[in-house]
Amino acid sequence: MATVVRDDEVRVLFSVSQKEILEARRSSEKGSTMNVRLKLADGSFFEQDGKIDFLDVIVDPRTDGQILRATFKNSGRLLTDGQTVRVIVQRAASEKSSQCHRPPSHRIKAAHMSSS
């Protein structure tokens, strides 16, 4: 018996609070987009940005969190199933915010990696 694992794209699951979700929704209403990045165990950043493609409809009442999933292209096969990474969700710098020299906000979360 063999298990086929597709590792050219990986999915990262992470939890965010209701406050963070509301902030993100309000930002997206104003035209701001979100960047998703991975910080690896050695402190370096994964070269590809990801895209959020899933938001769970259930809120965990114990943690006030919802699960999100981001997908990342993994053509170099650097990421592996079960790997622990830090997820950074960052508001993309708009022209207005970069002119005001305000750094974009970010959230760092521990995450679990799985192959698609």
Legacy VTK file of the C-alpha trace (Angstrom):
# vtk DataFile Version 3.0
C-alpha trace
ASCII
DATASET POLYDATA
POINTS 116 float
0.000 0.000 0.000
1.235 3.498 -0.800
0.107 6.997 0.073
0.208 9.583 -2.660
1.098 13.042 -1.356
0.862 16.071 -3.558
3.352 18.587 -2.210
3.550 21.184 -4.985
0.906 23.147 -3.078
0.407 23.076 0.680
-2.417 24.172 2.927
-1.804 25.893 6.229
-4.484 25.900 8.927
-4.444 28.577 11.604
-6.821 30.188 14.065
-7.678 33.869 14.398
-9.834 35.699 16.931
-13.167 37.307 16.144
-11.570 40.729 16.665
-8.937 39.956 14.015
-11.567 38.716 11.567
-13.644 41.879 12.028
-10.563 44.059 11.483
-9.729 42.160 8.296
-13.289 42.422 6.977
-13.393 46.149 7.648
-10.034 46.596 5.917
-11.208 44.647 2.871
-14.333 46.829 2.679
-11.995 49.828 2.384
-10.190 48.179 -0.513
-7.225 46.846 1.449
-5.987 43.369 0.597
-4.309 40.871 2.896
-0.911 39.227 2.386
-0.222 35.863 3.989
3.392 34.900 4.650
5.120 32.031 6.410
7.983 32.354 8.852
10.002 29.140 8.992
11.684 27.511 12.008
15.048 29.105 11.185
13.500 32.594 11.194
13.551 33.025 7.420
10.451 33.726 5.347
9.051 31.358 2.747
9.545 32.930 -0.686
5.905 32.631 -1.850
2.957 34.568 -0.430
-0.182 32.545 0.176
-3.886 33.112 -0.354
-6.629 32.604 2.194
-9.124 30.226 0.626
-11.226 29.014 3.557
-12.847 30.446 6.693
-14.588 27.988 8.989
-18.203 28.848 9.810
-17.872 27.632 13.397
-16.415 29.756 16.205
-14.735 27.894 19.060
-16.457 29.347 22.169
-13.469 28.435 24.373
-10.924 30.397 22.316
-13.116 32.867 20.371
-11.251 31.666 17.288
-12.106 30.537 13.801
-9.960 28.343 11.584
-8.636 29.830 8.359
-6.753 28.042 5.607
-4.170 29.542 3.305
-2.619 27.808 0.311
0.978 28.251 -0.807
2.727 27.181 -4.015
5.580 24.882 -2.986
7.459 24.288 -6.233
10.824 23.988 -4.436
9.351 21.385 -2.057
10.716 23.289 0.969
7.493 22.847 2.961
6.502 19.411 4.222
3.392 17.832 5.695
3.135 18.383 9.455
5.731 21.151 9.539
5.181 23.938 12.080
5.390 27.497 10.783
4.302 30.948 11.865
1.623 32.595 9.761
1.800 36.330 9.261
-1.347 37.959 7.935
-0.495 41.472 6.912
-2.526 44.273 5.442
-1.053 45.112 2.051
0.462 48.568 2.056
-1.718 50.893 0.026
-0.401 54.012 -1.625
-2.025 56.159 1.041
-0.604 54.221 3.979
2.875 54.063 2.485
2.847 57.824 1.963
1.990 58.275 5.631
4.797 55.873 6.571
2.514 53.736 8.717
3.668 50.138 8.913
1.015 47.586 7.969
-0.442 45.609 10.845
0.320 41.919 11.122
-0.756 38.854 13.036
1.512 35.935 13.833
-0.042 32.564 14.539
1.303 29.081 14.994
0.011 26.846 12.235
-0.155 23.265 11.047
0.882 22.356 7.537
-0.774 19.737 5.371
-0.386 18.674 1.758
-3.331 19.209 -0.543
LINES 1 117
116 0 1 2 3 4 5 6 7 8 9 10 11 12 13 14 15 16 17 18 19 20 21 22 23 24 25 26 27 28 29 30 31 32 33 34 35 36 37 38 39 40 41 42 43 44 45 46 47 48 49 50 51 52 53 54 55 56 57 58 59 60 61 62 63 64 65 66 67 68 69 70 71 72 73 74 75 76 77 78 79 80 81 82 83 84 85 86 87 88 89 90 91 92 93 94 95 96 97 98 99 100 101 102 103 104 105 106 107 108 109 110 111 112 113 114 115
